[in-house]
């Protein structure tokens, strides 16, 4: 008989697993506002130093999105752009249901970035 460790937590990835199409929908929304895909990606996906500072907490939401808005030459508030991003995410109904089943079965659950 094997002596296997007890499962204590089940983690679920967010981007592309729990949430679907968020980034691509956001890029489409930016395109509709006149921001080219390359321009959007340059700031939102490929700006290594800016993203690094933001992700490790050395840059606030306000600072990051203010710089992005300036780079994209958009006249909207940081809250408006954050809402645009958040509202473009769709949940994967199969994963949402599975997370509920895991919870109902008594497992702790975690969500990862």
C-alpha positions as CSV (number, residue, x, y, z in Angstrom):
1,X,0.0,0.0,0.0
2,X,1.3,3.5,-0.9
3,X,1.5,6.2,1.7
4,X,0.3,9.2,-0.3
5,X,0.0,12.6,1.2
6,X,-3.5,13.9,1.9
7,X,-4.8,16.5,-0.5
8,X,-5.3,19.7,1.4
9,X,-5.9,22.3,-1.2
10,X,-6.8,22.3,-4.9
11,X,-5.6,25.3,-6.9
12,X,-7.2,26.6,-10.1
13,X,-5.4,28.9,-12.6
14,X,-7.4,32.1,-13.4
15,X,-6.3,33.4,-16.8
16,X,-7.4,31.0,-19.5
17,X,-8.8,28.4,-17.1
18,X,-11.3,30.0,-14.7
19,X,-11.6,33.2,-16.9
20,X,-11.9,33.0,-20.6
21,X,-11.0,35.6,-23.3
22,X,-10.3,38.4,-20.9
23,X,-7.2,39.7,-22.6
24,X,-8.4,39.2,-26.1
25,X,-11.7,40.9,-25.3
26,X,-9.9,43.8,-23.7
27,X,-7.6,44.2,-26.8
28,X,-10.8,44.3,-29.0
29,X,-12.3,46.9,-26.7
30,X,-9.2,49.0,-26.9
31,X,-9.2,48.7,-30.7
32,X,-12.8,50.0,-30.7
33,X,-11.4,53.1,-28.8
34,X,-8.7,53.6,-31.5
35,X,-5.8,51.9,-29.8
36,X,-3.9,49.6,-32.2
37,X,-3.3,46.0,-31.2
38,X,0.4,46.6,-31.2
39,X,0.1,49.7,-29.1
40,X,-2.2,48.0,-26.6
41,X,0.1,44.9,-26.4
42,X,3.2,47.2,-26.0
43,X,1.8,48.6,-22.8
44,X,-0.5,45.9,-21.5
45,X,1.4,42.7,-22.3
46,X,4.9,43.5,-23.3
47,X,6.1,46.4,-21.2
48,X,8.3,44.2,-19.0
49,X,9.5,46.9,-16.5
50,X,6.2,48.5,-16.1
51,X,4.3,45.2,-15.7
52,X,7.0,43.9,-13.3
53,X,6.7,47.0,-11.1
54,X,2.9,46.7,-11.1
55,X,2.8,43.0,-10.4
56,X,5.2,43.2,-7.5
57,X,3.3,46.0,-5.9
58,X,5.8,48.9,-6.6
59,X,3.2,50.6,-8.8
60,X,-0.4,51.1,-7.8
61,X,-3.4,50.5,-10.1
62,X,-3.7,54.2,-10.4
63,X,-0.1,54.7,-11.5
64,X,-0.1,51.7,-13.9
65,X,-3.3,52.6,-15.7
66,X,-2.5,56.3,-15.7
67,X,0.6,55.5,-17.7
68,X,-1.2,53.2,-20.0
69,X,-3.9,55.8,-20.7
70,X,-1.3,58.4,-21.4
71,X,0.6,56.0,-23.7
72,X,-2.6,55.1,-25.5
73,X,-3.8,58.8,-25.6
74,X,-7.2,57.9,-24.1
75,X,-9.3,60.4,-22.3
76,X,-10.9,58.3,-19.6
77,X,-10.4,57.7,-15.9
78,X,-8.3,54.9,-14.5
79,X,-11.4,53.4,-13.0
80,X,-13.1,53.4,-16.4
81,X,-10.2,51.5,-18.0
82,X,-10.0,49.0,-15.1
83,X,-13.8,48.5,-15.4
84,X,-13.4,47.9,-19.1
85,X,-10.8,45.2,-18.4
86,X,-12.7,43.5,-15.7
87,X,-16.0,43.5,-17.5
88,X,-14.4,41.8,-20.6
89,X,-13.6,38.7,-18.6
90,X,-16.0,35.7,-18.9
91,X,-16.0,32.8,-16.5
92,X,-15.7,29.3,-17.7
93,X,-19.0,27.7,-16.5
94,X,-17.5,24.2,-16.4
95,X,-14.7,25.3,-14.1
96,X,-17.0,27.4,-11.9
97,X,-19.2,24.3,-11.4
98,X,-16.1,22.2,-10.7
99,X,-14.9,24.7,-8.1
100,X,-18.3,24.5,-6.4
101,X,-18.1,20.7,-6.3
102,X,-14.6,20.8,-4.8
103,X,-15.8,23.2,-2.2
104,X,-18.9,21.1,-1.4
105,X,-16.7,18.0,-1.1
106,X,-14.8,19.8,1.7
107,X,-11.6,20.7,0.0
108,X,-10.0,24.1,0.4
109,X,-9.6,25.8,-2.9
110,X,-7.1,28.4,-4.2
111,X,-7.0,30.6,-7.3
112,X,-3.7,31.4,-8.9
113,X,-2.6,34.1,-11.2
